[in-house]
Amino acid sequence: MSVVFLAGALLAGERPDGAKSDLSQGPPEVGRGEAGSRDKDKDPSLLGELEGLDRRGVEIARRLKALAGERAEAVRRLPVLEEQLRVGEEALKEMQHALMVQVRLLYGLGAGGGLKVIFSQRSPARIQQGLRYYGYLVQSRNREFNRFRHRLRVLSQMATEHRQLLADVERLTHSLEAEQAARESQRQARSGLLGRVQGERSLGEKKVAELRQAEGALSGFVDQLGQTPEGSRPPLDLSREAILSRRGALPPPVAGPSQEKKPGLFFQAPAEAPVRAIFGGQVVYADWFRGYGLLIILDHGDHVFSLYGHNGQVLVSQGDWVDRSDTIAEAGETGSLEGVVGLYFEIRQNGRPVDPRRWLAAR
């Protein structure tokens, strides 16, 4: 699809977790900084430094989520395994007692003269009957012994698993503490950057210039998407209504108050709040974009695109098809120098921004 190849040619960025964007080339103002390097610590731009911190924060958050889930599962399994061990040990004691009874019985029949009594019978039939009974006892003892050994092996494996689980919980706890410390360090570094930008006039002016440059880069990219012959394809199901017929009745992308942030809207929302597609369409971009953090662009057909910026996590991949109200991301503050969590949202038609309030349903 030409949209995918165009995006690959224009923009660069390491894909967020879960995204399949293979964008690897791009102009310096959009992709990898003025020097074309992925080392954000050496990027002289404010937005480049911010993106480096945000990438680190997103990766730490991903690891924290995975570690927390793994530890929760281990903690959940512990009492279950401990109860299984308790029940198994009680069953083993009962089996051990039954086995000892049979051993004593066989010993009594053997050493105590039981076999002598059997062989003292004059009738071969009685001798055969006695030996058969004795054989039954031996077989029963062997079966119980084999069951006992099997139960013992199972309990031994469970005990090993229990010890490993305890070690896993301790290891995961330490890993979580380390990641939380790294997360706090990242947050402090990010807050320090925002504080410098707000406190130093020269940095404030630099911020304005860089944001203007980022806005121009985004406008150029979306404009080219709209002008590409296959850059705005209709949904797979041609019988579905067009987005133009839903103008003024589209749902908001995220719950929360909004305010104008030209040329779009900024929605205030808590971190990790679900970000939803306003209409069905195809994901034509899902990656980092300088000045907008983790950015998603949806193509709804009729050369209409919706843009979702500053996401904390991206939950879709380039090329995916989504329906209206599908969750595509989590709200965040990546790429934002304002220090406010939420979602930046735009609607563009034929590559140009339009007032989103005229497309969204009145609230």
Secondary structure as UniProt FT lines:
FT   HELIX           2..10
FT   TURN            17..18
FT   TURN            28..36
FT   HELIX           40..42
FT   HELIX           46..110
FT   TURN            111..112
FT   HELIX           114..119
FT   HELIX           124..199
FT   HELIX           201..227
FT   TURN            229..230
FT   TURN            238..239
FT   HELIX           243..246
FT   TURN            247..248
FT   STRAND          258..261
FT   TURN            262..263
FT   STRAND          264..268
FT   TURN            271..272
FT   STRAND          274..276
FT   STRAND          281..289
FT   TURN            290..292
FT   STRAND          293..299
FT   TURN            302..303
FT   STRAND          304..314
FT   TURN            318..319
FT   STRAND          321..322
FT   TURN            324..325
FT   STRAND          327..332
FT   TURN            334..335
FT   STRAND          342..349
FT   TURN            350..351
FT   STRAND          352..354
FT   HELIX           356..358
//
